[in-house]
Amino acid sequence: MKQIIIMAAMIALGIAIFRLIAGGDDSSVLSVMKGVWEQEIEMWTNSP
């Protein structure tokens, strides 16, 4: 029984971490990094 509880907790933790990194909203790590990259590219292409 203890192993099932631990396995369920690990699956829930994995899903939570995946949603944090690659979630669909604007607060995900992937979305924030995409915005930073776009800003840097825009800054480099617009500089003299």
PQR file of N, CA, C, O and H, with PARSE charges and radii, in Angstrom:
ATOM      1  N   MET A   1       0.828  -1.197   0.000 -0.4000 1.5000
ATOM      2  CA  MET A   1       0.000   0.000   0.000 -0.0000 2.0000
ATOM      3  C   MET A   1       0.874   1.264   0.000  0.5500 1.7000
ATOM      4  O   MET A   1       0.553   2.256  -0.654 -0.5500 1.4000
ATOM      5  N   LYS A   2       1.976   1.204   0.742 -0.4000 1.5000
ATOM      6  CA  LYS A   2       2.869   2.356   0.822 -0.0000 2.0000
ATOM      7  C   LYS A   2       3.478   2.667  -0.545  0.5500 1.7000
ATOM      8  O   LYS A   2       3.629   3.833  -0.908 -0.5500 1.4000
ATOM      9  H   LYS A   2       2.237   0.398   1.274  0.4000 1.0000
ATOM     10  N   GLN A   3       3.825   1.629  -1.300 -0.4000 1.5000
ATOM     11  CA  GLN A   3       4.422   1.826  -2.614 -0.0000 2.0000
ATOM     12  C   GLN A   3       3.436   2.479  -3.583  0.5500 1.7000
ATOM     13  O   GLN A   3       3.837   3.291  -4.417 -0.5500 1.4000
ATOM     14  H   GLN A   3       3.702   0.681  -1.005  0.4000 1.0000
ATOM     15  N   ILE A   4       2.160   2.135  -3.482 -0.4000 1.5000
ATOM     16  CA  ILE A   4       1.143   2.717  -4.358 -0.0000 2.0000
ATOM     17  C   ILE A   4       0.982   4.205  -4.066  0.5500 1.7000
ATOM     18  O   ILE A   4       0.842   5.010  -4.987 -0.5500 1.4000
ATOM     19  H   ILE A   4       1.834   1.476  -2.805  0.4000 1.0000
ATOM     20  N   ILE A   5       1.000   4.569  -2.790 -0.4000 1.5000
ATOM     21  CA  ILE A   5       0.881   5.979  -2.410 -0.0000 2.0000
ATOM     22  C   ILE A   5       2.081   6.766  -2.925  0.5500 1.7000
ATOM     23  O   ILE A   5       1.924   7.865  -3.457 -0.5500 1.4000
ATOM     24  H   ILE A   5       1.114   3.915  -2.042  0.4000 1.0000
ATOM     25  N   ILE A   6       3.270   6.210  -2.769 -0.4000 1.5000
ATOM     26  CA  ILE A   6       4.484   6.885  -3.239 -0.0000 2.0000
ATOM     27  C   ILE A   6       4.474   7.006  -4.760  0.5500 1.7000
ATOM     28  O   ILE A   6       4.855   8.044  -5.301 -0.5500 1.4000
ATOM     29  H   ILE A   6       3.398   5.317  -2.337  0.4000 1.0000
ATOM     30  N   MET A   7       4.039   5.951  -5.457 -0.4000 1.5000
ATOM     31  CA  MET A   7       3.970   5.996  -6.911 -0.0000 2.0000
ATOM     32  C   MET A   7       2.967   7.051  -7.382  0.5500 1.7000
ATOM     33  O   MET A   7       3.244   7.783  -8.332 -0.5500 1.4000
ATOM     34  H   MET A   7       3.730   5.107  -5.018  0.4000 1.0000
ATOM     35  N   ALA A   8       1.821   7.135  -6.736 -0.4000 1.5000
ATOM     36  CA  ALA A   8       0.815   8.138  -7.103 -0.0000 2.0000
ATOM     37  C   ALA A   8       1.346   9.549  -6.847  0.5500 1.7000
ATOM     38  O   ALA A   8       1.103  10.458  -7.641 -0.5500 1.4000
ATOM     39  H   ALA A   8       1.596   6.540  -5.964  0.4000 1.0000
ATOM     40  N   ALA A   9       2.069   9.731  -5.740 -0.4000 1.5000
ATOM     41  CA  ALA A   9       2.645  11.039  -5.436 -0.0000 2.0000
ATOM     42  C   ALA A   9       3.706  11.421  -6.464  0.5500 1.7000
ATOM     43  O   ALA A   9       3.781  12.581  -6.867 -0.5500 1.4000
ATOM     44  H   ALA A   9       2.266   8.992  -5.096  0.4000 1.0000
ATOM     45  N   MET A  10       4.520  10.471  -6.891 -0.4000 1.5000
ATOM     46  CA  MET A  10       5.550  10.757  -7.890 -0.0000 2.0000
ATOM     47  C   MET A  10       4.933  11.096  -9.243  0.5500 1.7000
ATOM     48  O   MET A  10       5.428  11.977  -9.947 -0.5500 1.4000
ATOM     49  H   MET A  10       4.459   9.528  -6.563  0.4000 1.0000
ATOM     50  N   ILE A  11       3.861  10.406  -9.610 -0.4000 1.5000
ATOM     51  CA  ILE A  11       3.175  10.719 -10.869 -0.0000 2.0000
ATOM     52  C   ILE A  11       2.574  12.114 -10.803  0.5500 1.7000
ATOM     53  O   ILE A  11       2.685  12.886 -11.755 -0.5500 1.4000
ATOM     54  H   ILE A  11       3.460   9.690  -9.039  0.4000 1.0000
ATOM     55  N   ALA A  12       1.934  12.442  -9.677 -0.4000 1.5000
ATOM     56  CA  ALA A  12       1.349  13.778  -9.521 -0.0000 2.0000
ATOM     57  C   ALA A  12       2.435  14.854  -9.560  0.5500 1.7000
ATOM     58  O   ALA A  12       2.233  15.912 -10.155 -0.5500 1.4000
ATOM     59  H   ALA A  12       1.844  11.815  -8.903  0.4000 1.0000
ATOM     60  N   LEU A  13       3.570  14.597  -8.937 -0.4000 1.5000
ATOM     61  CA  LEU A  13       4.681  15.546  -8.959 -0.0000 2.0000
ATOM     62  C   LEU A  13       5.227  15.717 -10.378  0.5500 1.7000
ATOM     63  O   LEU A  13       5.534  16.834 -10.795 -0.5500 1.4000
ATOM     64  H   LEU A  13       3.734  13.737  -8.453  0.4000 1.0000
ATOM     65  N   GLY A  14       5.346  14.627 -11.108 -0.4000 1.5000
ATOM     66  CA  GLY A  14       5.814  14.702 -12.490 -0.0000 2.0000
ATOM     67  C   GLY A  14       4.882  15.520 -13.364  0.5500 1.7000
ATOM     68  O   GLY A  14       5.334  16.323 -14.179 -0.5500 1.4000
ATOM     69  H   GLY A  14       5.097  13.720 -10.768  0.4000 1.0000
ATOM     70  N   ILE A  15       3.582  15.318 -13.199 -0.4000 1.5000
ATOM     71  CA  ILE A  15       2.605  16.091 -13.968 -0.0000 2.0000
ATOM     72  C   ILE A  15       2.674  17.565 -13.593  0.5500 1.7000
ATOM     73  O   ILE A  15       2.598  18.430 -14.465 -0.5500 1.4000
ATOM     74  H   ILE A  15       3.215  14.665 -12.536  0.4000 1.0000
ATOM     75  N   ALA A  16       2.816  17.858 -12.301 -0.4000 1.5000
ATOM     76  CA  ALA A  16       2.896  19.252 -11.857 -0.0000 2.0000
ATOM     77  C   ALA A  16       4.141  19.940 -12.415  0.5500 1.7000
ATOM     78  O   ALA A  16       4.069  21.088 -12.852 -0.5500 1.4000
ATOM     79  H   ALA A  16       2.877  17.155 -11.593  0.4000 1.0000
ATOM     80  N   ILE A  17       5.275  19.253 -12.404 -0.4000 1.5000
ATOM     81  CA  ILE A  17       6.511  19.833 -12.935 -0.0000 2.0000
ATOM     82  C   ILE A  17       6.398  20.038 -14.444  0.5500 1.7000
ATOM     83  O   ILE A  17       6.853  21.054 -14.968 -0.5500 1.4000
ATOM     84  H   ILE A  17       5.334  18.320 -12.049  0.4000 1.0000
ATOM     85  N   PHE A  18       5.790  19.072 -15.147 -0.4000 1.5000
ATOM     86  CA  PHE A  18       5.605  19.222 -16.590 -0.0000 2.0000
ATOM     87  C   PHE A  18       4.730  20.425 -16.902  0.5500 1.7000
ATOM     88  O   PHE A  18       5.034  21.190 -17.817 -0.5500 1.4000
ATOM     89  H   PHE A  18       5.420  18.246 -14.722  0.4000 1.0000
ATOM     90  N   ARG A  19       3.646  20.604 -16.152 -0.4000 1.5000
ATOM     91  CA  ARG A  19       2.755  21.749 -16.381 -0.0000 2.0000
ATOM     92  C   ARG A  19       3.455  23.058 -16.058  0.5500 1.7000
ATOM     93  O   ARG A  19       3.177  24.075 -16.694 -0.5500 1.4000
ATOM     94  H   ARG A  19       3.398  19.983 -15.408  0.4000 1.0000
ATOM     95  N   LEU A  20       4.363  23.056 -15.077 -0.4000 1.5000
ATOM     96  CA  LEU A  20       5.112  24.262 -14.733 -0.0000 2.0000
ATOM     97  C   LEU A  20       6.073  24.642 -15.858  0.5500 1.7000
ATOM     98  O   LEU A  20       6.212  25.818 -16.195 -0.5500 1.4000
ATOM     99  H   LEU A  20       4.588  22.230 -14.560  0.4000 1.0000
ATOM    100  N   ILE A  21       6.734  23.636 -16.436 -0.4000 1.5000
ATOM    101  CA  ILE A  21       7.729  23.907 -17.471 -0.0000 2.0000
ATOM    102  C   ILE A  21       7.074  24.157 -18.826  0.5500 1.7000
ATOM    103  O   ILE A  21       7.400  25.137 -19.496 -0.5500 1.4000
ATOM    104  H   ILE A  21       6.620  22.681 -16.162  0.4000 1.0000
ATOM    105  N   ALA A  22       6.167  23.296 -19.234 -0.4000 1.5000
ATOM    106  CA  ALA A  22       5.626  23.361 -20.596 -0.0000 2.0000
ATOM    107  C   ALA A  22       4.125  23.596 -20.617  0.5500 1.7000
ATOM    108  O   ALA A  22       3.439  23.142 -21.533 -0.5500 1.4000
ATOM    109  H   ALA A  22       5.903  22.499 -18.690  0.4000 1.0000
ATOM    110  N   GLY A  23       3.616  24.288 -19.634 -0.4000 1.5000
ATOM    111  CA  GLY A  23       2.184  24.561 -19.595 -0.0000 2.0000
ATOM    112  C   GLY A  23       1.753  25.478 -20.718  0.5500 1.7000
ATOM    113  O   GLY A  23       2.584  26.112 -21.368 -0.5500 1.4000
ATOM    114  H   GLY A  23       4.173  24.657 -18.890  0.4000 1.0000
ATOM    115  N   GLY A  24       0.451  25.548 -20.946 -0.4000 1.5000
ATOM    116  CA  GLY A  24      -0.063  26.325 -22.053 -0.0000 2.0000
ATOM    117  C   GLY A  24      -0.245  27.798 -21.759  0.5500 1.7000
ATOM    118  O   GLY A  24      -0.481  28.579 -22.681 -0.5500 1.4000
ATOM    119  H   GLY A  24      -0.224  25.033 -20.418  0.4000 1.0000
ATOM    120  N   ASP A  25      -0.142  28.201 -20.509 -0.4000 1.5000
ATOM    121  CA  ASP A  25      -0.398  29.606 -20.178 -0.0000 2.0000
ATOM    122  C   ASP A  25       0.873  30.441 -20.276  0.5500 1.7000
ATOM    123  O   ASP A  25       1.948  29.922 -20.578 -0.5500 1.4000
ATOM    124  H   ASP A  25       0.050  27.567 -19.761  0.4000 1.0000
ATOM    125  N   ASP A  26       0.740  31.727 -20.020 -0.4000 1.5000
ATOM    126  CA  ASP A  26       1.870  32.652 -20.161 -0.0000 2.0000
ATOM    127  C   ASP A  26       2.851  32.600 -18.999  0.5500 1.7000
ATOM    128  O   ASP A  26       3.919  33.207 -19.077 -0.5500 1.4000
ATOM    129  H   ASP A  26      -0.132  32.149 -19.774  0.4000 1.0000
ATOM    130  N   SER A  27       2.521  31.897 -17.932 -0.4000 1.5000
ATOM    131  CA  SER A  27       3.415  31.862 -16.779 -0.0000 2.0000
ATOM    132  C   SER A  27       4.336  30.644 -16.788  0.5500 1.7000
ATOM    133  O   SER A  27       5.095  30.451 -15.838 -0.5500 1.4000
ATOM    134  H   SER A  27       1.653  31.404 -17.869  0.4000 1.0000
ATOM    135  N   SER A  28       4.290  29.824 -17.823 -0.4000 1.5000
ATOM    136  CA  SER A  28       5.155  28.656 -17.867 -0.0000 2.0000
ATOM    137  C   SER A  28       6.589  29.070 -18.186  0.5500 1.7000
ATOM    138  O   SER A  28       6.828  30.123 -18.776 -0.5500 1.4000
ATOM    139  H   SER A  28       3.674  29.981 -18.594  0.4000 1.0000
ATOM    140  N   VAL A  29       7.518  28.242 -17.794 -0.4000 1.5000
ATOM    141  CA  VAL A  29       8.934  28.522 -18.014 -0.0000 2.0000
ATOM    142  C   VAL A  29       9.224  28.608 -19.513  0.5500 1.7000
ATOM    143  O   VAL A  29       9.977  29.476 -19.954 -0.5500 1.4000
ATOM    144  H   VAL A  29       7.324  27.387 -17.314  0.4000 1.0000
ATOM    145  N   LEU A  30       8.633  27.718 -20.283 -0.4000 1.5000
ATOM    146  CA  LEU A  30       8.859  27.717 -21.723 -0.0000 2.0000
ATOM    147  C   LEU A  30       8.366  29.005 -22.368  0.5500 1.7000
ATOM    148  O   LEU A  30       9.030  29.549 -23.250 -0.5500 1.4000
ATOM    149  H   LEU A  30       8.021  27.013 -19.924  0.4000 1.0000
ATOM    150  N   SER A  31       7.222  29.492 -21.941 -0.4000 1.5000
ATOM    151  CA  SER A  31       6.665  30.726 -22.495 -0.0000 2.0000
ATOM    152  C   SER A  31       7.519  31.931 -22.115  0.5500 1.7000
ATOM    153  O   SER A  31       7.746  32.818 -22.938 -0.5500 1.4000
ATOM    154  H   SER A  31       6.682  29.050 -21.224  0.4000 1.0000
ATOM    155  N   VAL A  32       7.987  31.965 -20.882 -0.4000 1.5000
ATOM    156  CA  VAL A  32       8.833  33.080 -20.434 -0.0000 2.0000
ATOM    157  C   VAL A  32      10.154  33.090 -21.201  0.5500 1.7000
ATOM    158  O   VAL A  32      10.615  34.147 -21.631 -0.5500 1.4000
ATOM    159  H   VAL A  32       7.803  31.245 -20.213  0.4000 1.0000
ATOM    160  N   MET A  33      10.761  31.918 -21.374 -0.4000 1.5000
ATOM    161  CA  MET A  33      12.019  31.846 -22.115 -0.0000 2.0000
ATOM    162  C   MET A  33      11.823  32.245 -23.576  0.5500 1.7000
ATOM    163  O   MET A  33      12.695  32.881 -24.168 -0.5500 1.4000
ATOM    164  H   MET A  33      10.386  31.059 -21.024  0.4000 1.0000
ATOM    165  N   LYS A  34      10.689  31.878 -24.156 -0.4000 1.5000
ATOM    166  CA  LYS A  34      10.402  32.273 -25.535 -0.0000 2.0000
ATOM    167  C   LYS A  34      10.322  33.792 -25.646  0.5500 1.7000
ATOM    168  O   LYS A  34      10.843  34.378 -26.595 -0.5500 1.4000
ATOM    169  H   LYS A  34       9.980  31.361 -23.676  0.4000 1.0000
ATOM    170  N   GLY A  35       9.668  34.427 -24.673 -0.4000 1.5000
ATOM    171  CA  GLY A  35       9.565  35.883 -24.679 -0.0000 2.0000
ATOM    172  C   GLY A  35      10.918  36.556 -24.539  0.5500 1.7000
ATOM    173  O   GLY A  35      11.189  37.560 -25.198 -0.5500 1.4000
ATOM    174  H   GLY A  35       9.245  33.951 -23.902  0.4000 1.0000
ATOM    175  N   VAL A  36      11.765  36.006 -23.686 -0.4000 1.5000
ATOM    176  CA  VAL A  36      13.107  36.568 -23.499 -0.0000 2.0000
ATOM    177  C   VAL A  36      13.915  36.439 -24.785  0.5500 1.7000
ATOM    178  O   VAL A  36      14.593  37.386 -25.186 -0.5500 1.4000
ATOM    179  H   VAL A  36      11.545  35.191 -23.151  0.4000 1.0000
ATOM    180  N   TRP A  37      13.852  35.279 -25.434 -0.4000 1.5000
ATOM    181  CA  TRP A  37      14.577  35.083 -26.693 -0.0000 2.0000
ATOM    182  C   TRP A  37      14.089  36.054 -27.753  0.5500 1.7000
ATOM    183  O   TRP A  37      14.896  36.636 -28.479 -0.5500 1.4000
ATOM    184  H   TRP A  37      13.302  34.510 -25.108  0.4000 1.0000
ATOM    185  N   GLU A  38      12.770  36.236 -27.852 -0.4000 1.5000
ATOM    186  CA  GLU A  38      12.233  37.158 -28.853 -0.0000 2.0000
ATOM    187  C   GLU A  38      12.688  38.589 -28.585  0.5500 1.7000
ATOM    188  O   GLU A  38      12.996  39.324 -29.523 -0.5500 1.4000
ATOM    189  H   GLU A  38      12.115  35.762 -27.263  0.4000 1.0000
ATOM    190  N   GLN A  39      12.735  38.994 -27.317 -0.4000 1.5000
ATOM    191  CA  GLN A  39      13.200  40.339 -26.981 -0.0000 2.0000
ATOM    192  C   GLN A  39      14.676  40.512 -27.330  0.5500 1.7000
ATOM    193  O   GLN A  39      15.071  41.555 -27.852 -0.5500 1.4000
ATOM    194  H   GLN A  39      12.484  38.397 -26.555  0.4000 1.0000
ATOM    195  N   GLU A  40      15.487  39.502 -27.048 -0.4000 1.5000
ATOM    196  CA  GLU A  40      16.913  39.592 -27.361 -0.0000 2.0000
ATOM    197  C   GLU A  40      17.149  39.650 -28.865  0.5500 1.7000
ATOM    198  O   GLU A  40      17.984  40.421 -29.339 -0.5500 1.4000
ATOM    199  H   GLU A  40      15.165  38.655 -26.624  0.4000 1.0000
ATOM    200  N   ILE A  41      16.414  38.834 -29.612 -0.4000 1.5000
ATOM    201  CA  ILE A  41      16.567  38.856 -31.072 -0.0000 2.0000
ATOM    202  C   ILE A  41      16.163  40.212 -31.622  0.5500 1.7000
ATOM    203  O   ILE A  41      16.838  40.757 -32.495 -0.5500 1.4000
ATOM    204  H   ILE A  41      15.736  38.208 -29.227  0.4000 1.0000
ATOM    205  N   GLU A  42      15.068  40.758 -31.116 -0.4000 1.5000
ATOM    206  CA  GLU A  42      14.619  42.077 -31.568 -0.0000 2.0000
ATOM    207  C   GLU A  42      15.643  43.154 -31.213  0.5500 1.7000
ATOM    208  O   GLU A  42      15.893  44.067 -32.000 -0.5500 1.4000
ATOM    209  H   GLU A  42      14.520  40.316 -30.407  0.4000 1.0000
ATOM    210  N   MET A  43      16.232  43.039 -30.023 -0.4000 1.5000
ATOM    211  CA  MET A  43      17.228  44.013 -29.597 -0.0000 2.0000
ATOM    212  C   MET A  43      18.471  43.936 -30.490  0.5500 1.7000
ATOM    213  O   MET A  43      19.016  44.969 -30.879 -0.5500 1.4000
ATOM    214  H   MET A  43      16.029  42.297 -29.384  0.4000 1.0000
ATOM    215  N   TRP A  44      18.922  42.725 -30.816 -0.4000 1.5000
ATOM    216  CA  TRP A  44      20.117  42.574 -31.638 -0.0000 2.0000
ATOM    217  C   TRP A  44      19.879  42.997 -33.075  0.5500 1.7000
ATOM    218  O   TRP A  44      20.785  43.536 -33.711 -0.5500 1.4000
ATOM    219  H   TRP A  44      18.480  41.886 -30.500  0.4000 1.0000
ATOM    220  N   THR A  45      18.674  42.766 -33.608 -0.4000 1.5000
ATOM    221  CA  THR A  45      18.429  43.133 -35.005 -0.0000 2.0000
ATOM    222  C   THR A  45      18.179  44.624 -35.168  0.5500 1.7000
ATOM    223  O   THR A  45      18.393  45.163 -36.254 -0.5500 1.4000
ATOM    224  H   THR A  45      17.938  42.328 -33.091  0.4000 1.0000
ATOM    225  N   ASN A  46      17.733  45.302 -34.118 -0.4000 1.5000
ATOM    226  CA  ASN A  46      17.456  46.733 -34.215 -0.0000 2.0000
ATOM    227  C   ASN A  46      18.632  47.605 -33.805  0.5500 1.7000
ATOM    228  O   ASN A  46      18.580  48.821 -33.986 -0.5500 1.4000
ATOM    229  H   ASN A  46      17.559  44.864 -33.236  0.4000 1.0000
ATOM    230  N   SER A  47      19.681  47.022 -33.262 -0.4000 1.5000
ATOM    231  CA  SER A  47      20.825  47.830 -32.842 -0.0000 2.0000
ATOM    232  C   SER A  47      21.731  48.118 -34.040  0.5500 1.7000
ATOM    233  O   SER A  47      21.811  47.310 -34.965 -0.5500 1.4000
ATOM    234  H   SER A  47      19.723  46.033 -33.114  0.4000 1.0000
ATOM    235  N   PRO A  48      22.410  49.262 -34.026 -0.5600 1.5000
ATOM    236  CA  PRO A  48      23.266  49.636 -35.178  0.2800 2.0000
ATOM    237  C   PRO A  48      24.532  48.829 -35.273  0.5500 1.7000
ATOM    238  O   PRO A  48      25.331  49.040 -36.185 -0.5500 1.4000
TER
END
